[in-house]
Amino acid sequence: PNFVKKELNSIHVDELISGADTFEDANNFFEKSKQRLAEGNFNLRKFKSNSKKLEEVVFNKYPEDKIYSTDITKVLGLK
């Protein structure tokens, strides 16, 4: 129930914007979000974090998904 509430409050049009207090929490939320979205045939493929460690883990784990990041963070087209 907590994950579902956080997930629903984090989705804006076609973007998932969220945060976490620890690396483990952020990684777990990403993994669970990716899995749940895939169940609906959606591919979570844009990812940006202020944690370089988390970005490295995500990019290395899913090279076939071509998950990418940009230098500029935008939400709904706004910087």
N, C-alpha and C positions, 0 to 999 in steps of 0.2 A: 504493500500500500504506500509506503514512503517513496519508493522508487517511482511508482506510477504518478504520484502527485508531483514529484520533482520533474519528471519527464514531461508531463503535460504543461507545467508552468514554464518549461524551458524551450518549448518549440514555438517558433515565430515564423509563419509561412513555411519556408523550406530550410530554415536554419535552426540549429539546436545551440542555445547559448546558456551556459551554466557555469558553476564553479564548485570548488571543494576546499576543505581545510587542509587535507594532506594529499601527498602523492598517491597513496594507496586508494583513498576515497575517489580521487579524480580518475585514476586508471580503472577502478571497478565500475564507476558510472559510465565511462566511455565504452568499456567492454559490454556492459549490459545494454546500453543504448544501441550500440552497433548490432547486437544480437536481436533485440526486440524489433528494431526497424527492418532488419533483414527478413524477419518472419512475415512482414507485410510487403516484401519485395522492394524495400527502399534501401539505398546504399548510402551510408554515412561516409562521405569522402572528403569533406573539407574539415580541417582541424587546425586550431591555433591554441597555443598554451603559453603562459609565461614561464613554464617549466621546460627547459630544454631537455631534461631527462625524460619527461613524459612524452614530448614530441618525438624524441629518438626511439622510445619504446614502441609507440604507435606506428611510426613510419616503417620501422624494421619488421614489425609483426605482420603488417598488411601491404607488402610491396605490390601484390597483384591487384589490389583495389585502387592503386594510384591515389592514395590519400595525399592531399597536399595542403600546404600552408602558404600564406602570402605575407609580405612584410607589413602590409597595411591591414589592420583589422577593421572590417565593416560589418554592420548589422543592418539588414534590410536596406543595403545600399548606402548607408551613412557611415562615415569614418568615426 
